[in-house]
Each structure stands twice: as C-alpha cells, then as structure tokens.
C-alpha cells in the first residue's frame, strides 16, 4: 500500500501554557500524590494570569488528574455536574 499524502493532526493552540505559572514551577505541586495537599498549587493558580484558559482547557478535554485552573479533580467534576 502506498500513501501519497501525509495527514497531520493539528493540536489545539497551547501557546497559553508557556505563560502559565505552573510551567515555571514544575508539576509536583499540580499532580500531588493521592491524599496530599493541593493548597500550594491553588495558591500559584490564584496568581496566574491565564487561569481561566487553563480551566477551560481542562474542562473541554476532560482532564481527570491534577490541579487545572485552580480546581482539583473533585472540584472540576462537581463543576461539570452542576453545569448540566
């Protein structure tokens, strides 16, 4: 079988992630071990200028782990339930 064209799958524009404060601090705060505190991640998110874009991305892409846009997994799940 010969394929003449190459199909490119384009990803959503993720340029906003370069400006995220979490990109400058590392993933440990945002993906803690089960039962660990997410307080520090939420504090960092609270100062982040692109927090709303991050949360929107997490909700649109059904991110199930970590802190995104200042919300934990449980908080995002509750937000999805109440917005239906």
Backbone as CSV, one residue per row, in Angstrom:
resi,resn,N_x,N_y,N_z,CA_x,CA_y,CA_z,C_x,C_y,C_z
1,UNK,0.842,-1.173,0.000,0.000,0.000,0.000,0.892,1.243,0.000
2,UNK,0.616,2.163,-0.854,1.393,3.388,-0.964,0.520,4.574,-0.584
3,UNK,1.029,5.400,0.298,0.286,6.586,0.724,0.979,7.799,0.136
4,UNK,0.234,8.572,-0.661,0.809,9.733,-1.325,0.797,10.993,-0.471
5,UNK,-0.106,11.072,0.475,-0.186,12.280,1.291,0.072,11.948,2.746
6,UNK,0.540,12.921,3.443,0.764,12.774,4.875,-0.323,13.575,5.581
7,UNK,-0.998,12.921,6.473,-2.042,13.587,7.231,-1.447,14.091,8.537
8,UNK,-1.650,15.353,8.783,-1.154,15.951,10.009,-2.330,16.242,10.920
9,UNK,-2.227,15.765,12.126,-3.258,16.060,13.123,-2.799,17.293,13.871
10,UNK,-3.615,18.330,13.816,-3.233,19.557,14.499,-3.768,19.534,15.917
11,UNK,-2.944,19.972,16.834,-3.361,20.038,18.225,-3.935,21.423,18.496
12,UNK,-4.736,21.522,19.538,-5.273,22.846,19.862,-4.133,23.803,20.203
13,UNK,-4.364,25.068,20.023,-3.337,26.060,20.323,-3.059,26.053,21.817
14,UNK,-1.876,25.639,22.163,-1.499,25.543,23.570,-0.437,26.568,23.959
15,UNK,-0.318,27.618,23.171,0.687,28.646,23.449,0.480,29.285,24.819
16,UNK,-0.748,29.332,25.296,-1.034,29.922,26.602,-0.266,29.217,27.717
17,UNK,0.053,27.938,27.516,0.741,27.182,28.555,2.136,27.732,28.841
18,UNK,2.745,28.375,27.863,4.079,28.948,28.073,4.063,30.087,29.082
19,UNK,2.919,30.752,29.206,2.793,31.867,30.139,2.275,31.438,31.506
20,UNK,1.914,30.186,31.648,1.344,29.693,32.901,2.411,29.648,33.993
21,UNK,2.023,30.039,35.182,2.956,30.000,36.305,3.377,28.573,36.631
22,UNK,2.494,27.615,36.394,2.841,26.215,36.685,3.985,25.731,35.796
23,UNK,4.103,26.291,34.609,5.189,25.905,33.713,6.541,26.348,34.263
24,UNK,6.509,27.320,35.154,7.744,27.837,35.750,8.064,27.189,37.090
25,UNK,7.113,26.428,37.644,7.324,25.855,38.975,7.481,24.341,38.973
26,UNK,7.046,23.669,37.942,7.140,22.215,37.905,5.822,21.550,38.259
27,UNK,5.696,20.316,37.892,4.427,19.599,38.003,4.149,19.017,39.382
28,UNK,5.130,18.950,40.256,4.932,18.300,41.551,3.773,18.885,42.353
29,UNK,3.637,20.185,42.352,2.543,20.819,43.090,1.191,20.497,42.474
30,UNK,1.147,20.367,41.165,-0.110,20.267,40.433,-0.585,18.836,40.227
31,UNK,0.293,17.881,40.451,-0.058,16.466,40.357,0.487,15.747,41.594
32,UNK,-0.077,16.080,42.772,0.437,15.509,44.012,0.020,14.053,44.198
33,UNK,0.701,13.402,45.098,0.336,12.038,45.458,-1.077,12.044,46.052
34,UNK,-1.835,10.959,45.880,-3.185,10.891,46.464,-3.153,11.196,47.961
35,UNK,-4.072,12.043,48.375,-4.167,12.421,49.775,-3.305,13.605,50.164
36,UNK,-2.429,14.050,49.269,-1.564,15.193,49.554,-2.324,16.496,49.333
37,UNK,-1.824,17.540,49.925,-2.448,18.853,49.819,-2.249,19.465,48.430
38,UNK,-3.272,20.172,47.967,-3.183,20.926,46.715,-3.169,22.430,47.000
39,UNK,-2.986,22.778,48.264,-3.023,24.177,48.688,-2.011,25.036,47.928
40,UNK,-0.772,24.550,47.795,0.264,25.333,47.116,-0.071,25.506,45.628
41,UNK,-0.578,24.467,45.004,-0.976,24.575,43.588,-2.080,25.613,43.416
42,UNK,-3.048,25.593,44.306,-4.143,26.562,44.219,-3.645,27.990,44.459
43,UNK,-2.668,28.137,45.345,-2.098,29.466,45.596,-1.415,29.996,44.333
44,UNK,-0.661,29.140,43.680,0.016,29.529,42.441,-1.009,29.842,41.358
45,UNK,-2.017,29.001,41.231,-3.074,29.245,40.233,-3.781,30.577,40.480
46,UNK,-3.967,30.912,41.742,-4.645,32.159,42.085,-3.919,33.395,41.591
47,UNK,-2.623,33.291,41.366,-1.818,34.420,40.874,-1.594,34.355,39.367
48,UNK,-2.038,33.280,38.724,-1.723,33.046,37.323,-2.627,33.857,36.388
49,UNK,-2.034,34.575,35.431,-2.830,35.407,34.526,-3.663,34.613,33.514
50,UNK,-3.375,33.337,33.316,-4.126,32.559,32.328,-4.945,31.441,32.984
51,UNK,-5.283,31.645,34.225,-6.036,30.640,34.989,-7.319,30.216,34.277
52,UNK,-8.082,31.145,33.753,-9.359,30.805,33.110,-9.147,29.972,31.850
53,UNK,-8.105,30.271,31.065,-7.816,29.468,29.869,-7.433,28.050,30.260
54,UNK,-6.705,27.919,31.347,-6.286,26.613,31.848,-7.498,25.788,32.280
55,UNK,-8.385,26.407,33.044,-9.587,25.706,33.497,-10.458,25.318,32.310
56,UNK,-10.623,26.220,31.365,-11.414,25.925,30.177,-10.832,24.737,29.409
57,UNK,-9.517,24.713,29.264,-8.847,23.600,28.594,-9.119,22.285,29.333
58,UNK,-8.978,22.306,30.643,-9.180,21.094,31.446,-10.610,20.578,31.319
59,UNK,-11.568,21.469,31.331,-12.972,21.062,31.209,-13.279,20.560,29.796
60,UNK,-12.773,21.244,28.795,-13.016,20.847,27.410,-12.379,19.503,27.068
61,UNK,-11.256,19.207,27.716,-10.505,17.990,27.404,-10.649,16.908,28.468
62,UNK,-11.578,17.102,29.376,-11.885,16.124,30.419,-10.633,15.659,31.166
63,UNK,-9.806,16.631,31.562,-8.615,16.310,32.354,-9.083,15.762,33.696
64,UNK,-8.639,14.586,34.044,-9.127,13.936,35.261,-8.135,13.932,36.398
65,UNK,-6.926,14.388,36.157,-5.909,14.360,37.195,-5.271,15.730,37.346
66,UNK,-4.879,16.047,38.551,-4.141,17.271,38.808,-5.012,18.487,39.042
67,UNK,-4.341,19.574,39.354,-4.983,20.868,39.554,-4.859,21.647,38.255
68,UNK,-5.986,22.078,37.741,-6.033,22.864,36.498,-6.902,24.084,36.766
69,UNK,-6.406,25.256,36.440,-7.198,26.469,36.620,-7.616,26.700,38.059
70,UNK,-6.865,26.163,38.996,-7.161,26.369,40.406,-8.136,25.376,41.005
71,UNK,-8.589,24.413,40.218,-9.545,23.432,40.732,-8.944,22.026,40.719
72,UNK,-9.257,21.276,41.755,-8.819,19.880,41.847,-9.717,19.003,40.986
73,UNK,-9.372,17.734,40.905,-10.176,16.776,40.135,-11.623,16.761,40.630
74,UNK,-11.784,16.681,41.944,-13.132,16.625,42.536,-13.909,17.900,42.268
75,UNK,-13.244,19.032,42.358,-13.922,20.310,42.122,-14.359,20.451,40.669
76,UNK,-13.521,19.993,39.735,-13.913,20.054,38.314,-15.074,19.109,38.037
77,UNK,-15.059,17.951,38.655,-16.162,17.005,38.485,-17.461,17.613,39.002
78,UNK,-17.407,18.242,40.154,-18.598,18.887,40.718,-19.071,20.028,39.821
79,UNK,-18.135,20.794,39.270,-18.489,21.891,38.360,-19.196,21.352,37.128
80,UNK,-18.706,20.223,36.577,-19.360,19.620,35.420,-20.776,19.175,35.768
81,UNK,-20.932,18.580,36.933,-22.254,18.083,37.352,-23.248,19.220,37.519
82,UNK,-22.819,20.304,38.146,-23.738,21.407,38.404,-24.031,22.243,37.161
83,UNK,-23.154,22.184,36.165,-23.381,22.980,34.951,-24.264,22.270,33.935
84,UNK,-24.641,21.052,34.219,-25.515,20.327,33.287,-26.939,20.725,33.401
